[in-house]
Structures are given as structure tokens and as C-alpha cells.
Amino acid sequence: MGNLYNDPDKKLRKYLEGGRIEKSVEWTFKYDKDRQLIEKFRGKAGFFSAKKDCWEYSWNQNGTSRAYLPLIVMDTGQALPMMPWDVA
């Protein structure tokens, strides 16, 4: 199949051990101790930076996905659950 992305310098994505993606051009991914995705967001995770388009994931003990909760992060830093009418 080959490389799906035109990235000869391999700088557009950063991977962790086991092939888990940590950072892409605009998304950052966070994992729990069991190496399951628990959060992805746009923006930076610094103290003064705001996360945008934040998605949080939860997992059952058997490793199956419980659900995901898309969040809207306000300019004040407050995260509110996204409602169906928020999607344009």
C-alpha cells in the first residue's frame, strides 16, 4: 500500500512506542496507563494555552470503548459538553 501521506521528512506526525500517534499537524493525543486513547484536542496543552475541539474517551475494564464525549472549550477555558444542536 505504501505511504499514504506525502511527508518525506517525517515531521508532520510524532509517534510514541507501539505506533501510537502523539501529535499530528493540528491534533494532540493523550493516553492512559493502559495505552488507550483518552483525549484528543487541537491547540496546545500548556498552562496558558487553550485546548480546542477537545474529545474525551472512556473505556470499560475489558478494553472496549464506553463512549466518547465531545467537548466545546470556551475562551475562558471552561469545557462544556457538545450538544447535537451545536453541530452546524
Phi, psi and omega in degrees: 000321177085187181281126182277345185238138178279088183217069185297331180274353179055048180246354182280340181224147177239131184245151174261177177301147180081008177081010178284131180282135179255322184211134170245192183304315183236351183250147172240139184240136177239145184233156176270184183294340177269009178067030176258141180298125179244342181200142168222143183204161172262155181096193183250155183260016182290172184298319182261002182263150180256137173279140178237152178049054185276129176242132177244141183240147175231154188229146173282167181296333180274005175091003177273151182290128178283305179182169172241152182232099177290137181240148170256124180260119182283166178300334179282352182095353179287132180259125180241143178297140178280131180260157181306327182281354176282343182276123182271000000 
